[in-house]
Amino acid sequence: STISKMVDKKERLNRKLIKKVDVSISTKIKGQIKTRNMTVGNFADKYNKGTYMVLVTGHIFTMKDGKVIGNYADALKVRKSVLDAWKIGNK
């Protein structure tokens, strides 16, 4: 994706750095550890400080301090799987 290329080249977005964040989560099911992608709700709980771009099926949205910015419907779909995410910041 274009964002991943920007991260690789250490380019900035409005003078702010973009860093990829881990969206995987491990759960224990019947004694075995399984890894899957976080849901929007898991992501909001784990990354509740800062500004992030969050990719879900079909589009991307912004999450700031654990709250969805923009499309209200994204805030309601807390069980939707996060495909990728990036932190936007100065460091």
C-alpha positions in Angstrom: 0.0 0.0 0.0 1.0 3.6 -0.4 1.2 4.1 3.4 3.5 1.1 3.8 5.8 2.6 1.1 5.9 5.9 3.0 6.8 4.0 6.2 9.6 2.1 4.5 11.0 5.3 3.0 10.6 7.1 6.4 8.5 9.8 4.7 6.4 12.1 6.8 2.7 13.0 6.6 2.1 16.6 7.4 5.5 16.7 9.0 4.6 13.7 11.3 6.3 10.3 11.2 4.3 7.2 10.3 5.0 3.9 12.1 3.4 0.5 11.5 1.9 -1.0 14.7 1.2 -4.6 15.5 -2.4 -5.6 15.0 -2.1 -9.3 15.9 -3.5 -10.8 19.1 -2.9 -14.2 20.6 -5.7 -16.2 22.2 -5.7 -19.6 23.8 -8.3 -21.9 22.3 -8.6 -25.5 23.5 -5.1 -25.4 24.9 -3.5 -24.0 21.7 -2.4 -20.5 21.2 -3.9 -19.0 18.0 -2.8 -15.7 16.4 -5.4 -13.5 14.6 -5.9 -9.8 13.8 -7.4 -7.5 16.4 -10.9 -6.3 16.2 -11.6 -2.5 16.2 -12.6 -2.9 19.8 -9.4 -4.7 20.8 -7.4 -2.0 18.9 -9.1 0.9 20.7 -8.4 -0.7 24.1 -4.7 -1.4 23.4 -3.9 1.8 21.5 -5.9 4.3 23.5 -3.3 7.1 23.4 -2.2 8.8 20.2 -3.5 9.1 16.6 -3.7 6.1 14.3 -4.8 5.3 10.7 -6.7 2.0 10.8 -7.3 -0.2 7.8 -10.4 -2.4 7.7 -12.0 -4.1 4.7 -13.1 -1.5 2.3 -11.6 1.6 3.8 -9.4 3.4 6.3 -10.3 5.6 9.2 -8.6 7.6 11.9 -8.6 6.7 15.6 -7.5 9.2 18.2 -7.1 8.4 21.9 -9.2 5.2 21.4 -12.1 7.0 19.7 -13.0 6.8 16.0 -12.8 10.1 14.2 -15.0 10.6 11.1 -17.4 7.9 10.1 -19.7 7.2 13.0 -20.5 3.7 11.7 -16.9 2.6 12.2 -17.3 3.3 15.9 -20.2 0.9 16.1 -18.4 -2.0 14.3 -16.2 -3.0 17.2 -16.0 -6.6 16.1 -14.7 -5.8 12.6 -11.2 -7.1 11.9 -8.3 -4.6 11.6 -6.1 -5.5 8.6 -3.3 -3.0 9.3 -2.6 0.2 11.3 -0.1 3.0 11.5 0.7 5.5 14.3 1.0 9.1 13.3 3.3 11.2 15.6 6.4 13.2 16.0 8.6 10.4 17.3 
